[in-house]
Amino acid sequence: MSVERRLDKIEKSLTPLGCVLVWLKEAQACGTFLDGAAEFLHKPEACPWGMVRQALGKTAGGKQLQHSTMRDARFLYLLVIEANVAVLTETQSIGRELQHIFLWARTIPALQPEINAALIRQLDIWRAQLLEVVSDLLLLEQSVLEVEKSHFDNHSIRFWTLMRC
């Protein structure tokens, strides 16, 4: 079997998930989430439903099959986008909150001679805020892991630059 025929056979057998995972791997290779999205902006054939359309165009599938398969590919693609936007937005927000807490914490040594009940109450407030930030981060991680497990066969849908945040 020639390479061309093998590629053609693989293309025809791609599922919506397979198309999205092929796109995702290429997009993740671009580095950042924005770079990955920009790479495919003007290449409709390279987006997951474009791959589905090309693959189904080579099969004898009916219009209804093509429509539902493309809908599934769009859903999975948008799920990847939404998850990454949520991670990006949430990590930026958490970063700002942590920055605020740590900037204030740097002033504590200078205030030590003046430690009083008000300062202790303020420390309790920031400790609670820090626990809330950590809780939000863990909840976000758990949510993304659940999406990866339930819709993407445990494949990572996050962009590496976001995972290091």
VMD Tcl script that builds the backbone (N, CA, C; Angstrom):
set m [mol new atoms 495]
animate dup $m
set s [atomselect $m all]
$s set {name element resname resid chain x y z} {
  {N N MET 1 A 0.853 -1.171 0.000}
  {CA C MET 1 A 0.000 0.000 0.000}
  {C C MET 1 A 0.903 1.239 0.000}
  {N N SER 2 A 0.619 2.145 -0.893}
  {CA C SER 2 A 1.440 3.344 -1.001}
  {C C SER 2 A 1.184 4.277 0.189}
  {N N VAL 3 A 2.119 5.174 0.410}
  {CA C VAL 3 A 1.997 6.144 1.501}
  {C C VAL 3 A 0.737 6.995 1.304}
  {N N GLU 4 A 0.490 7.392 0.058}
  {CA C GLU 4 A -0.679 8.208 -0.251}
  {C C GLU 4 A -1.972 7.481 0.116}
  {N N ARG 5 A -2.050 6.206 -0.222}
  {CA C ARG 5 A -3.258 5.435 0.085}
  {C C ARG 5 A -3.414 5.231 1.589}
  {N N ARG 6 A -2.295 5.024 2.281}
  {CA C ARG 6 A -2.363 4.865 3.734}
  {C C ARG 6 A -2.842 6.157 4.400}
  {N N LEU 7 A -2.298 7.292 3.961}
  {CA C LEU 7 A -2.729 8.579 4.509}
  {C C LEU 7 A -4.202 8.822 4.228}
  {N N ASP 8 A -4.630 8.468 3.025}
  {CA C ASP 8 A -6.026 8.630 2.650}
  {C C ASP 8 A -6.922 7.781 3.561}
  {N N LYS 9 A -6.508 6.557 3.833}
  {CA C LYS 9 A -7.270 5.657 4.694}
  {C C LYS 9 A -7.335 6.209 6.127}
  {N N ILE 10 A -6.229 6.734 6.619}
  {CA C ILE 10 A -6.202 7.318 7.967}
  {C C ILE 10 A -7.110 8.533 8.024}
  {N N GLU 11 A -7.024 9.391 7.017}
  {CA C GLU 11 A -7.858 10.595 6.949}
  {C C GLU 11 A -9.339 10.249 7.013}
  {N N LYS 12 A -9.738 9.212 6.273}
  {CA C LYS 12 A -11.145 8.811 6.246}
  {C C LYS 12 A -11.617 8.280 7.588}
  {N N SER 13 A -10.694 7.709 8.360}
  {CA C SER 13 A -11.090 7.085 9.620}
  {C C SER 13 A -11.009 8.042 10.809}
  {N N LEU 14 A -10.584 9.277 10.587}
  {CA C LEU 14 A -10.501 10.216 11.694}
  {C C LEU 14 A -11.877 10.538 12.257}
  {N N THR 15 A -11.987 10.430 13.562}
  {CA C THR 15 A -13.217 10.807 14.263}
  {C C THR 15 A -13.137 12.294 14.593}
  {N N PRO 16 A -14.233 12.883 15.047}
  {CA C PRO 16 A -14.146 14.280 15.487}
  {C C PRO 16 A -13.073 14.479 16.564}
  {N N LEU 17 A -13.006 13.544 17.522}
  {CA C LEU 17 A -11.974 13.633 18.553}
  {C C LEU 17 A -10.591 13.547 17.929}
  {N N GLY 18 A -10.414 12.625 16.992}
  {CA C GLY 18 A -9.115 12.483 16.315}
  {C C GLY 18 A -8.718 13.758 15.595}
  {N N CYS 19 A -9.671 14.381 14.921}
  {CA C CYS 19 A -9.387 15.643 14.215}
  {C C CYS 19 A -8.992 16.740 15.193}
  {N N VAL 20 A -9.718 16.832 16.305}
  {CA C VAL 20 A -9.412 17.866 17.291}
  {C C VAL 20 A -8.047 17.604 17.919}
  {N N LEU 21 A -7.727 16.358 18.194}
  {CA C LEU 21 A -6.426 16.045 18.791}
  {C C LEU 21 A -5.282 16.323 17.820}
  {N N VAL 22 A -5.492 16.077 16.521}
  {CA C VAL 22 A -4.470 16.410 15.520}
  {C C VAL 22 A -4.267 17.926 15.504}
  {N N TRP 23 A -5.371 18.668 15.445}
  {CA C TRP 23 A -5.281 20.134 15.458}
  {C C TRP 23 A -4.611 20.616 16.737}
  {N N LEU 24 A -5.015 20.051 17.887}
  {CA C LEU 24 A -4.506 20.490 19.183}
  {C C LEU 24 A -3.000 20.275 19.286}
  {N N LYS 25 A -2.542 19.129 18.818}
  {CA C LYS 25 A -1.101 18.848 18.883}
  {C C LYS 25 A -0.321 19.884 18.066}
  {N N GLU 26 A -0.826 20.220 16.895}
  {CA C GLU 26 A -0.163 21.227 16.057}
  {C C GLU 26 A -0.242 22.607 16.703}
  {N N ALA 27 A -1.396 22.938 17.275}
  {CA C ALA 27 A -1.573 24.249 17.907}
  {C C ALA 27 A -0.695 24.375 19.152}
  {N N GLN 28 A -0.613 23.301 19.943}
  {CA C GLN 28 A 0.226 23.332 21.141}
  {C C GLN 28 A 1.700 23.486 20.781}
  {N N ALA 29 A 2.093 22.973 19.632}
  {CA C ALA 29 A 3.488 23.084 19.191}
  {C C ALA 29 A 3.866 24.542 18.895}
  {N N CYS 30 A 2.882 25.395 18.688}
  {CA C CYS 30 A 3.140 26.821 18.425}
  {C C CYS 30 A 3.606 27.552 19.675}
  {N N GLY 31 A 3.397 26.965 20.837}
  {CA C GLY 31 A 3.825 27.604 22.079}
  {C C GLY 31 A 2.666 28.101 22.898}
  {N N THR 32 A 2.348 29.371 22.751}
  {CA C THR 32 A 1.303 29.953 23.584}
  {C C THR 32 A -0.076 29.685 22.993}
  {N N PHE 33 A -1.070 29.868 23.804}
  {CA C PHE 33 A -2.457 29.697 23.384}
  {C C PHE 33 A -2.783 30.644 22.236}
  {N N LEU 34 A -2.396 31.904 22.357}
  {CA C LEU 34 A -2.699 32.886 21.315}
  {C C LEU 34 A -1.965 32.559 20.012}
  {N N ASP 35 A -0.706 32.131 20.109}
  {CA C ASP 35 A 0.036 31.747 18.902}
  {C C ASP 35 A -0.621 30.545 18.229}
  {N N GLY 36 A -1.071 29.595 19.039}
  {CA C GLY 36 A -1.725 28.411 18.493}
  {C C GLY 36 A -3.023 28.750 17.783}
  {N N ALA 37 A -3.789 29.667 18.369}
  {CA C ALA 37 A -5.048 30.079 17.746}
  {C C ALA 37 A -4.772 30.874 16.467}
  {N N ALA 38 A -3.789 31.760 16.507}
  {CA C ALA 38 A -3.469 32.600 15.342}
  {C C ALA 38 A -2.947 31.767 14.170}
  {N N GLU 39 A -2.253 30.685 14.469}
  {CA C GLU 39 A -1.669 29.836 13.423}
  {C C GLU 39 A -2.733 29.298 12.467}
  {N N PHE 40 A -3.920 29.034 12.973}
  {CA C PHE 40 A -4.962 28.394 12.177}
  {C C PHE 40 A -6.092 29.338 11.783}
  {N N LEU 41 A -5.938 30.607 12.119}
  {CA C LEU 41 A -6.988 31.582 11.885}
  {C C LEU 41 A -7.408 31.674 10.422}
  {N N HIS 42 A -6.448 31.659 9.516}
  {CA C HIS 42 A -6.749 31.824 8.090}
  {C C HIS 42 A -6.578 30.519 7.311}
  {N N LYS 43 A -6.676 29.397 8.012}
  {CA C LYS 43 A -6.554 28.081 7.377}
  {C C LYS 43 A -7.761 27.231 7.754}
  {N N PRO 44 A -8.915 27.474 7.147}
  {CA C PRO 44 A -10.121 26.728 7.539}
  {C C PRO 44 A -9.980 25.221 7.358}
  {N N GLU 45 A -9.174 24.801 6.399}
  {CA C GLU 45 A -9.005 23.359 6.191}
  {C C GLU 45 A -8.211 22.713 7.317}
  {N N ALA 46 A -7.470 23.510 8.095}
  {CA C ALA 46 A -6.654 22.966 9.177}
  {C C ALA 46 A -7.400 22.924 10.506}
  {N N CYS 47 A -8.567 23.558 10.576}
  {CA C CYS 47 A -9.346 23.485 11.810}
  {C C CYS 47 A -10.004 22.104 11.867}
  {N N PRO 48 A -10.391 21.647 13.057}
  {CA C PRO 48 A -10.933 20.286 13.179}
  {C C PRO 48 A -12.096 19.984 12.248}
  {N N TRP 49 A -13.081 20.882 12.122}
  {CA C TRP 49 A -14.223 20.570 11.254}
  {C C TRP 49 A -13.834 20.655 9.791}
  {N N GLY 50 A -12.792 21.418 9.473}
  {CA C GLY 50 A -12.271 21.420 8.099}
  {C C GLY 50 A -11.680 20.065 7.753}
  {N N MET 51 A -10.972 19.465 8.730}
  {CA C MET 51 A -10.421 18.119 8.529}
  {C C MET 51 A -11.550 17.103 8.383}
  {N N VAL 52 A -12.597 17.260 9.210}
  {CA C VAL 52 A -13.750 16.352 9.123}
  {C C VAL 52 A -14.385 16.477 7.741}
  {N N ARG 53 A -14.593 17.713 7.282}
  {CA C ARG 53 A -15.209 17.947 5.967}
  {C C ARG 53 A -14.375 17.282 4.868}
  {N N GLN 54 A -13.043 17.446 4.939}
  {CA C GLN 54 A -12.178 16.832 3.924}
  {C C GLN 54 A -12.261 15.313 3.982}
  {N N ALA 55 A -12.224 14.772 5.202}
  {CA C ALA 55 A -12.276 13.313 5.346}
  {C C ALA 55 A -13.619 12.771 4.872}
  {N N LEU 56 A -14.709 13.429 5.246}
  {CA C LEU 56 A -16.028 12.955 4.841}
  {C C LEU 56 A -16.275 13.163 3.351}
  {N N GLY 57 A -15.620 14.140 2.776}
  {CA C GLY 57 A -15.747 14.367 1.333}
  {C C GLY 57 A -15.182 13.204 0.537}
  {N N LYS 58 A -14.322 12.422 1.183}
  {CA C LYS 58 A -13.704 11.284 0.506}
  {C C LYS 58 A -14.437 9.982 0.799}
  {N N THR 59 A -15.527 10.084 1.589}
  {CA C THR 59 A -16.302 8.879 1.899}
  {C C THR 59 A -17.686 8.993 1.275}
  {N N ALA 60 A -18.436 7.937 1.406}
  {CA C ALA 60 A -19.795 7.934 0.849}
  {C C ALA 60 A -20.818 8.312 1.910}
  {N N GLY 61 A -20.393 9.015 2.981}
  {CA C GLY 61 A -21.290 9.392 4.075}
  {C C GLY 61 A -22.354 10.361 3.631}
  {N N GLY 62 A -23.514 10.285 4.284}
  {CA C GLY 62 A -24.617 11.177 3.947}
  {C C GLY 62 A -24.453 12.544 4.579}
  {N N LYS 63 A -25.314 13.479 4.167}
  {CA C LYS 63 A -25.287 14.852 4.677}
  {C C LYS 63 A -25.489 14.895 6.187}
  {N N GLN 64 A -26.436 14.074 6.705}
  {CA C GLN 64 A -26.737 14.093 8.140}
  {C C GLN 64 A -25.517 13.651 8.951}
  {N N LEU 65 A -24.825 12.614 8.492}
  {CA C LEU 65 A -23.620 12.148 9.164}
  {C C LEU 65 A -22.574 13.250 9.163}
  {N N GLN 66 A -22.411 13.902 8.030}
  {CA C GLN 66 A -21.418 14.964 7.925}
  {C C GLN 66 A -21.764 16.104 8.891}
  {N N HIS 67 A -23.021 16.479 8.946}
  {CA C HIS 67 A -23.442 17.572 9.827}
  {C C HIS 67 A -23.176 17.240 11.290}
  {N N SER 68 A -23.580 16.053 11.743}
  {CA C SER 68 A -23.401 15.706 13.157}
  {C C SER 68 A -21.923 15.523 13.497}
  {N N THR 69 A -21.144 14.992 12.572}
  {CA C THR 69 A -19.717 14.802 12.820}
  {C C THR 69 A -19.014 16.153 12.921}
  {N N MET 70 A -19.372 17.077 12.033}
  {CA C MET 70 A -18.775 18.412 12.086}
  {C C MET 70 A -19.222 19.141 13.361}
  {N N ARG 71 A -20.471 18.942 13.764}
  {CA C ARG 71 A -20.971 19.552 15.000}
  {C C ARG 71 A -20.173 19.034 16.200}
  {N N ASP 72 A -19.888 17.731 16.220}
  {CA C ASP 72 A -19.104 17.149 17.308}
  {C C ASP 72 A -17.684 17.718 17.327}
  {N N ALA 73 A -17.099 17.866 16.164}
  {CA C ALA 73 A -15.742 18.428 16.080}
  {C C ALA 73 A -15.736 19.875 16.564}
  {N N ARG 74 A -16.745 20.645 16.167}
  {CA C ARG 74 A -16.845 22.045 16.629}
  {C C ARG 74 A -17.003 22.103 18.146}
  {N N PHE 75 A -17.842 21.221 18.689}
  {CA C PHE 75 A -18.057 21.192 20.136}
  {C C PHE 75 A -16.744 20.936 20.871}
  {N N LEU 76 A -16.011 19.916 20.443}
  {CA C LEU 76 A -14.752 19.579 21.110}
  {C C LEU 76 A -13.730 20.706 20.965}
  {N N TYR 77 A -13.684 21.310 19.775}
  {CA C TYR 77 A -12.776 22.431 19.537}
  {C C TYR 77 A -13.110 23.590 20.481}
  {N N LEU 78 A -14.400 23.937 20.564}
  {CA C LEU 78 A -14.808 25.040 21.432}
  {C C LEU 78 A -14.573 24.715 22.904}
  {N N LEU 79 A -14.675 23.448 23.262}
  {CA C LEU 79 A -14.381 23.031 24.630}
  {C C LEU 79 A -12.909 23.275 24.955}
  {N N VAL 80 A -12.031 22.971 24.014}
  {CA C VAL 80 A -10.595 23.242 24.198}
  {C C VAL 80 A -10.377 24.745 24.369}
  {N N ILE 81 A -10.990 25.535 23.486}
  {CA C ILE 81 A -10.834 26.987 23.541}
  {C C ILE 81 A -11.349 27.529 24.876}
  {N N GLU 82 A -12.561 27.135 25.259}
  {CA C GLU 82 A -13.147 27.631 26.508}
  {C C GLU 82 A -12.313 27.234 27.725}
  {N N ALA 83 A -11.826 26.005 27.748}
  {CA C ALA 83 A -11.005 25.560 28.882}
  {C C ALA 83 A -9.728 26.389 28.973}
  {N N ASN 84 A -9.087 26.644 27.833}
  {CA C ASN 84 A -7.858 27.426 27.850}
  {C C ASN 84 A -8.111 28.893 28.191}
  {N N VAL 85 A -9.214 29.449 27.722}
  {CA C VAL 85 A -9.557 30.829 28.087}
  {C C VAL 85 A -9.813 30.903 29.592}
  {N N ALA 86 A -10.521 29.915 30.140}
  {CA C ALA 86 A -10.791 29.893 31.583}
  {C C ALA 86 A -9.491 29.795 32.374}
  {N N VAL 87 A -8.594 28.926 31.932}
  {CA C VAL 87 A -7.304 28.781 32.626}
  {C C VAL 87 A -6.518 30.090 32.543}
  {N N LEU 88 A -6.462 30.678 31.369}
  {CA C LEU 88 A -5.727 31.929 31.181}
  {C C LEU 88 A -6.317 33.044 32.044}
  {N N THR 89 A -7.616 33.206 31.990}
  {CA C THR 89 A -8.283 34.261 32.757}
  {C C THR 89 A -8.119 34.048 34.252}
  {N N GLU 90 A -8.354 32.830 34.686}
  {CA C GLU 90 A -8.290 32.526 36.113}
  {C C GLU 90 A -6.863 32.646 36.645}
  {N N THR 91 A -5.879 32.177 35.895}
  {CA C THR 91 A -4.496 32.278 36.375}
  {C C THR 91 A -4.035 33.726 36.425}
  {N N GLN 92 A -4.484 34.557 35.491}
  {CA C GLN 92 A -4.145 35.983 35.562}
  {C C GLN 92 A -4.781 36.619 36.793}
  {N N SER 93 A -6.021 36.289 37.064}
  {CA C SER 93 A -6.718 36.828 38.233}
  {C C SER 93 A -6.043 36.359 39.522}
  {N N ILE 94 A -5.727 35.077 39.584}
  {CA C ILE 94 A -5.062 34.524 40.770}
  {C C ILE 94 A -3.690 35.168 40.934}
  {N N GLY 95 A -2.994 35.378 39.828}
  {CA C GLY 95 A -1.682 36.021 39.889}
  {C C GLY 95 A -1.760 37.419 40.485}
  {N N ARG 96 A -2.775 38.178 40.086}
  {CA C ARG 96 A -2.953 39.527 40.641}
  {C C ARG 96 A -3.257 39.461 42.142}
  {N N GLU 97 A -4.107 38.528 42.539}
  {CA C GLU 97 A -4.440 38.390 43.964}
  {C C GLU 97 A -3.211 38.005 44.775}
  {N N LEU 98 A -2.432 37.050 44.251}
  {CA C LEU 98 A -1.222 36.640 44.965}
  {C C LEU 98 A -0.217 37.784 45.055}
  {N N GLN 99 A -0.097 38.536 43.983}
  {CA C GLN 99 A 0.815 39.678 43.984}
  {C C GLN 99 A 0.423 40.658 45.088}
  {N N HIS 100 A -0.858 40.940 45.193}
  {CA C HIS 100 A -1.347 41.845 46.230}
  {C C HIS 100 A -1.021 41.307 47.630}
  {N N ILE 101 A -1.290 40.044 47.855}
  {CA C ILE 101 A -1.050 39.438 49.165}
  {C C ILE 101 A 0.443 39.456 49.497}
  {N N PHE 102 A 1.287 39.065 48.545}
  {CA C PHE 102 A 2.715 38.995 48.822}
  {C C PHE 102 A 3.358 40.373 48.948}
  {N N LEU 103 A 2.863 41.346 48.198}
  {CA C LEU 103 A 3.383 42.708 48.361}
  {C C LEU 103 A 3.083 43.220 49.767}
  {N N TRP 104 A 1.882 42.961 50.240}
  {CA C TRP 104 A 1.546 43.376 51.591}
  {C C TRP 104 A 2.379 42.605 52.611}
  {N N ALA 105 A 2.578 41.306 52.371}
  {CA C ALA 105 A 3.330 40.478 53.315}
  {C C ALA 105 A 4.775 40.962 53.465}
  {N N ARG 106 A 5.311 41.580 52.426}
  {CA C ARG 106 A 6.693 42.090 52.512}
  {C C ARG 106 A 6.808 43.243 53.510}
  {N N THR 107 A 5.697 43.906 53.809}
  {CA C THR 107 A 5.739 45.022 54.759}
  {C C THR 107 A 5.656 44.555 56.206}
  {N N ILE 108 A 5.347 43.299 56.451}
  {CA C ILE 108 A 5.166 42.805 57.819}
  {C C ILE 108 A 6.425 42.986 58.675}
  {N N PRO 109 A 7.628 42.624 58.190}
  {CA C PRO 109 A 8.803 42.801 59.063}
  {C C PRO 109 A 8.971 44.243 59.554}
  {N N ALA 110 A 8.672 45.224 58.730}
  {CA C ALA 110 A 8.800 46.618 59.145}
  {C C ALA 110 A 7.755 46.986 60.197}
  {N N LEU 111 A 6.650 46.260 60.223}
  {CA C LEU 111 A 5.574 46.558 61.158}
  {C C LEU 111 A 5.661 45.777 62.467}
  {N N GLN 112 A 6.626 44.859 62.586}
  {CA C GLN 112 A 6.671 43.979 63.751}
  {C C GLN 112 A 6.606 44.704 65.095}
  {N N PRO 113 A 7.300 45.813 65.258}
  {CA C PRO 113 A 7.195 46.471 66.568}
  {C C PRO 113 A 5.774 46.963 66.852}
  {N N GLU 114 A 4.980 47.146 65.812}
  {CA C GLU 114 A 3.643 47.699 65.993}
  {C C GLU 114 A 2.539 46.650 65.861}
  {N N ILE 115 A 2.875 45.368 66.023}
  {CA C ILE 115 A 1.856 44.325 65.881}
  {C C ILE 115 A 0.787 44.527 66.952}
  {N N ASN 116 A -0.439 44.580 66.483}
  {CA C ASN 116 A -1.565 44.769 67.391}
  {C C ASN 116 A -2.742 43.938 66.888}
  {N N ALA 117 A -3.861 44.075 67.530}
  {CA C ALA 117 A -5.039 43.276 67.181}
  {C C ALA 117 A -5.500 43.541 65.752}
  {N N ALA 118 A -5.431 44.810 65.299}
  {CA C ALA 118 A -5.865 45.147 63.934}
  {C C ALA 118 A -4.972 44.470 62.902}
  {N N LEU 119 A -3.672 44.452 63.153}
  {CA C LEU 119 A -2.739 43.810 62.225}
  {C C LEU 119 A -2.975 42.298 62.194}
  {N N ILE 120 A -3.239 41.718 63.336}
  {CA C ILE 120 A -3.506 40.281 63.399}
  {C C ILE 120 A -4.796 39.948 62.646}
  {N N ARG 121 A -5.824 40.791 62.771}
  {CA C ARG 121 A -7.067 40.582 62.007}
  {C C ARG 121 A -6.793 40.668 60.506}
  {N N GLN 122 A -5.960 41.637 60.118}
  {CA C GLN 122 A -5.623 41.788 58.700}
  {C C GLN 122 A -4.869 40.553 58.194}
  {N N LEU 123 A -3.963 40.027 59.009}
  {CA C LEU 123 A -3.240 38.803 58.636}
  {C C LEU 123 A -4.213 37.641 58.451}
  {N N ASP 124 A -5.207 37.553 59.311}
  {CA C ASP 124 A -6.215 36.493 59.177}
  {C C ASP 124 A -7.006 36.648 57.877}
  {N N ILE 125 A -7.312 37.894 57.506}
  {CA C ILE 125 A -8.039 38.154 56.257}
  {C C ILE 125 A -7.202 37.691 55.066}
  {N N TRP 126 A -5.915 38.055 55.061}
  {CA C TRP 126 A -5.072 37.658 53.928}
  {C C TRP 126 A -4.802 36.150 53.901}
  {N N ARG 127 A -4.729 35.544 55.069}
  {CA C ARG 127 A -4.574 34.088 55.106}
  {C C ARG 127 A -5.798 33.426 54.484}
  {N N ALA 128 A -6.986 33.927 54.813}
  {CA C ALA 128 A -8.229 33.393 54.236}
  {C C ALA 128 A -8.253 33.622 52.720}
  {N N GLN 129 A -7.801 34.800 52.278}
  {CA C GLN 129 A -7.757 35.085 50.842}
  {C C GLN 129 A -6.777 34.143 50.134}
  {N N LEU 130 A -5.652 33.891 50.763}
  {CA C LEU 130 A -4.666 32.984 50.176}
  {C C LEU 130 A -5.229 31.570 50.069}
  {N N LEU 131 A -5.929 31.122 51.092}
  {CA C LEU 131 A -6.567 29.801 51.042}
  {C C LEU 131 A -7.625 29.744 49.939}
  {N N GLU 132 A -8.362 30.822 49.752}
  {CA C GLU 132 A -9.366 30.878 48.691}
  {C C GLU 132 A -8.718 30.809 47.314}
  {N N VAL 133 A -7.587 31.496 47.152}
  {CA C VAL 133 A -6.860 31.478 45.878}
  {C C VAL 133 A -6.367 30.061 45.578}
  {N N VAL 134 A -5.784 29.420 46.572}
  {CA C VAL 134 A -5.289 28.054 46.382}
  {C C VAL 134 A -6.453 27.112 46.076}
  {N N SER 135 A -7.562 27.292 46.762}
  {CA C SER 135 A -8.758 26.478 46.514}
  {C C SER 135 A -9.263 26.678 45.085}
  {N N ASP 136 A -9.312 27.939 44.619}
  {CA C ASP 136 A -9.738 28.224 43.244}
  {C C ASP 136 A -8.815 27.552 42.231}
  {N N LEU 137 A -7.534 27.602 42.508}
  {CA C LEU 137 A -6.554 26.990 41.602}
  {C C LEU 137 A -6.743 25.475 41.536}
  {N N LEU 138 A -6.960 24.851 42.675}
  {CA C LEU 138 A -7.182 23.402 42.700}
  {C C LEU 138 A -8.496 23.023 42.016}
  {N N LEU 139 A -9.532 23.834 42.203}
  {CA C LEU 139 A -10.819 23.589 41.555}
  {C C LEU 139 A -10.690 23.706 40.039}
  {N N LEU 140 A -9.961 24.708 39.584}
  {CA C LEU 140 A -9.728 24.880 38.147}
  {C C LEU 140 A -8.981 23.675 37.579}
  {N N GLU 141 A -7.934 23.249 38.273}
  {CA C GLU 141 A -7.167 22.086 37.821}
  {C C GLU 141 A -8.062 20.851 37.744}
  {N N GLN 142 A -8.876 20.632 38.769}
  {CA C GLN 142 A -9.777 19.480 38.792}
  {C C GLN 142 A -10.795 19.549 37.653}
  {N N SER 143 A -11.301 20.737 37.370}
  {CA C SER 143 A -12.282 20.905 36.293}
  {C C SER 143 A -11.681 20.562 34.942}
  {N N VAL 144 A -10.475 21.047 34.691}
  {CA C VAL 144 A -9.826 20.768 33.407}
  {C C VAL 144 A -9.497 19.286 33.296}
  {N N LEU 145 A -9.037 18.682 34.364}
  {CA C LEU 145 A -8.755 17.240 34.339}
  {C C LEU 145 A -10.016 16.432 34.038}
  {N N GLU 146 A -11.147 16.867 34.589}
  {CA C GLU 146 A -12.412 16.169 34.334}
  {C C GLU 146 A -12.826 16.294 32.871}
  {N N VAL 147 A -12.655 17.475 32.294}
  {CA C VAL 147 A -12.968 17.671 30.869}
  {C C VAL 147 A -12.038 16.799 30.019}
  {N N GLU 148 A -10.746 16.777 30.363}
  {CA C GLU 148 A -9.797 15.948 29.612}
  {C C GLU 148 A -10.169 14.477 29.691}
  {N N LYS 149 A -10.601 14.045 30.867}
  {CA C LYS 149 A -10.976 12.638 31.059}
  {C C LYS 149 A -12.270 12.295 30.323}
  {N N SER 150 A -13.282 13.150 30.455}
  {CA C SER 150 A -14.591 12.801 29.922}
  {C C SER 150 A -14.736 13.016 28.417}
  {N N HIS 151 A -13.977 13.938 27.835}
  {CA C HIS 151 A -14.165 14.247 26.414}
  {C C HIS 151 A -12.936 14.004 25.526}
  {N N PHE 152 A -11.753 13.874 26.133}
  {CA C PHE 152 A -10.533 13.813 25.322}
  {C C PHE 152 A -9.644 12.609 25.644}
  {N N ASP 153 A -10.232 11.558 26.187}
  {CA C ASP 153 A -9.480 10.331 26.504}
  {C C ASP 153 A -8.198 10.623 27.277}
  {N N ASN 154 A -8.268 11.540 28.229}
  {CA C ASN 154 A -7.151 11.932 29.095}
  {C C ASN 154 A -6.004 12.640 28.377}
  {N N HIS 155 A -6.221 13.094 27.157}
  {CA C HIS 155 A -5.207 13.904 26.481}
  {C C HIS 155 A -5.229 15.304 27.075}
  {N N SER 156 A -4.062 15.891 27.262}
  {CA C SER 156 A -4.003 17.249 27.797}
  {C C SER 156 A -4.501 18.232 26.749}
  {N N ILE 157 A -5.417 19.094 27.151}
  {CA C ILE 157 A -5.951 20.088 26.223}
  {C C ILE 157 A -5.369 21.467 26.512}
  {N N ARG 158 A -4.510 21.555 27.523}
  {CA C ARG 158 A -3.940 22.848 27.888}
  {C C ARG 158 A -2.668 23.127 27.096}
  {N N PHE 159 A -2.414 24.397 26.907}
  {CA C PHE 159 A -1.187 24.798 26.261}
  {C C PHE 159 A -0.116 24.869 27.334}
  {N N TRP 160 A 1.089 24.403 27.031}
  {CA C TRP 160 A 2.151 24.289 28.031}
  {C C TRP 160 A 2.466 25.605 28.714}
  {N N THR 161 A 2.411 26.687 27.985}
  {CA C THR 161 A 2.708 27.974 28.601}
  {C C THR 161 A 1.700 28.293 29.700}
  {N N LEU 162 A 0.477 27.824 29.556}
  {CA C LEU 162 A -0.530 28.036 30.587}
  {C C LEU 162 A -0.324 27.084 31.755}
  {N N MET 163 A 0.163 25.897 31.483}
  {CA C MET 163 A 0.333 24.911 32.539}
  {C C MET 163 A 1.436 25.318 33.507}
  {N N ARG 164 A 2.350 26.168 33.055}
  {CA C ARG 164 A 3.441 26.620 33.931}
  {C C ARG 164 A 3.046 27.815 34.781}
  {N N CYS 165 A 1.873 28.380 34.554}
  {CA C CYS 165 A 1.445 29.570 35.309}
  {C C CYS 165 A 1.228 29.240 36.771}
}
mol reanalyze $m
mol bondsrecalc $m
mol representation Tube
mol addrep $m
